[in-house]
Amino acid sequence: MDVNEKKQLDHKKKVRIGLLMGILCALYWGIWYVPGNSAWSLDILVDLQGNLADTSLSLDMQTIVACIFITGFNAIFCALVLFIWNGGLKKLPEFKRELVEVRGASKYFMMAGICGACAVSGTYLAAFNLSSGFAAIAGLLYPIIGTIMSVLYLKQKVSKRGYLAIIVLLVGGITLYAGSIITGGVTGGEGTNPTIGLIGGVMAAVGWGFEGVCAGKALVFCEPDVGLHLRFLFEAIFWAIVMCVLAVCGVPIFSTVGEFLDPATFFIFILLGLSFAWCYVTWYKSFPLLGVARGQAVGSLYAACAVLFLCLFCGPQSALGYTDETMAVIVGSTIAGLVICLIGSFLLASEDTEGLVSLRERGD
């Protein structure tokens, strides 16, 4: 076997590992929506919303503050899980070195953390105001942003098939949004605003798309496990600052923090931290192996996993957010949008192994 053949085999092996990482990401990401959906019924969130109702904040602002709370502690618990993870891998010295040194990696992971903060908060806004199923599928549009930016900024190559996939994803997104726009979203939930839910879906897609590009750039300087820990640390710091500012302004955002001692609450947030941290571990590991565009495309299978897990554990009505009057339109547009988006992701991710290797090499 000559050197070129050995190099091709090594590349094919890396691509297969990258595909496996993307599939595992989809599973962990999908299951994350189950504790995320359950968190809204916990006493800690119910009491917080009750305390916010006693303020002069509008209903929409109360929802946004509640989303900031749950997103912030989601990031904090993820950072704690990754602290244990990197401690077990004996990578904490490298984490400290990357954190202290002012270099490219820290800068890009800080931007990735802010983009991720936008995406996760948007997801919770979409889940509360529309449904968890809508929030999951709306995020499927993130490969569009990731693909476009990886071409423009990271100079990675995307084939004509990839651009066709972007068009298909756009059609899927329009189909998904059409159902909620036509019906006005969920009408039975107190304090819900379908418009904010739709905006939240856009925030999820844009945030995760840009985060993938920032991470793809940062991973040139830093290995995934350490880089991921930096990303969640920066997001946790960002939300801590936001929550402290709100508290100083008189918003009782920390009024229910003591309820984390409740076993049920702590268990749900631990599940949030574990599932999301593991999702990100596998997601970030796929980027150096597949490239940002294809890593995001394979990971986008999470939407199908999320809808399946939500229907299984929470029931289809809670998962998709329909009423008796809107069931046909909401369920129809959700399923159609999901299928079309998955076809787009499949087109983007299913080029043969040699094509992936060739494109990845030219993109480095």
Helices and strands as residue ranges (DSSP letters): H 3-39, H 43-53, H 59-88, H 92-100, H 104-129, H 132-138, G 139-141, H 142-152, H 160-183, H 194-218, H 224-248, G 257-261, H 263-290, H 292-299, H 302-314, H 316-320, H 327-349, H 353-363
